[in-house]
Amino acid sequence: MKAILLSAIAASMALSAAAAPKRLASILEVEPDMDISDPISVAMYTSFFLYDDQGRLIHIHQGNDNTNISYDDLASGKLKLIYESSSYGKYEVYEVTLDDEGRAVTVTHSSDNESKDYTFGYTDGYLSSIVETSVEDGCTSVNTTEIAYSNGSVSSMTYSETGDPTEDYTCDFTYENVANVGSLRLFDALYGIDLSELEYLAQAGYMGLAPKELPTAMTLTTVDGSQSAKVAWACDAEGFPTRLSVENSEDEYTEFSWESDPAGLENISDDNQGDAQYYNLHGMRIDGPQNGIYIVKYFDGRSKKIIAR
């Protein structure tokens, strides 16, 4: 927590021309039984993110698994997410339909003996519901996830599964002012929402707004009772998260690396309209001041970075 506070102080003192936006470059997930000295093991647990010249996420590589996002049909409001695993012999295609706001509303996927359909709902721009309908060998199951928010951050998540109420659970989250500067949308790793390969579609920005803050504690409640865990974030001087550690488990952590986003930087322009313009750290125009870190660009060319809580 000390590292987080020091990072926040350093970021709040950083005034000057806007720093280059950053984008997620890789995620290393380390579990208690993982041998960090084994390069094969490390390769299997590291996700690398690649982007096109427009700054769009197009490829994720993890060990023997590769996921591609195709934008060929974007003009007609559709995307394709293609997952391939050489180790498991899998090749799966997810057909994605977008709404007028560019958010995924339906996803379909089918294989020889299974089909899956996803429907996503949004509240105030945030992902708030997921309905997954699976048909395998003639048997249908429906899994529903409801996500609640408070001030733009996830407050709770409830999961229910038809036909098996023992699988139902709720997770509640608390916060200590750790802004989600990098716009992380890691619903599985952070909130326990299993989206499989669709996790990458969320990180690409096609599942609504990113939560404003990162959780520092969570409580999982099932039919067997409740258990809680605290996590700590380390951030760089600009507030981008670099490490997530689980309390009382030195062997379990996640590391994030970031790279400059030239496409985002090019999108920051001054059209000399109005007294000031506002941008997030990815170079995207926003309506006005908001919680977290944002950039103000004035009509005379001056710019500065501001942290708002």
Salt bridges, closest charged atoms under 4 A:
ASP52 OD2 - ARG56 NE 2.75
ASP99 OD2 - ARG103 NE 2.98
GLU132 OE2 - LYS116 NZ 3.46
ASP236 OD2 - LYS22 NZ 2.90
GLU238 OE1 - LYS22 NZ 2.89
GLU238 OE2 - LYS305 NZ 3.67
GLU255 OE2 - ARG243 NH1 2.88
GLU259 OE2 - ARG23 NE 2.85
ASP261 OD1 - ARG23 NH1 3.37
ASP300 OD2 - ARG302 NE 2.81
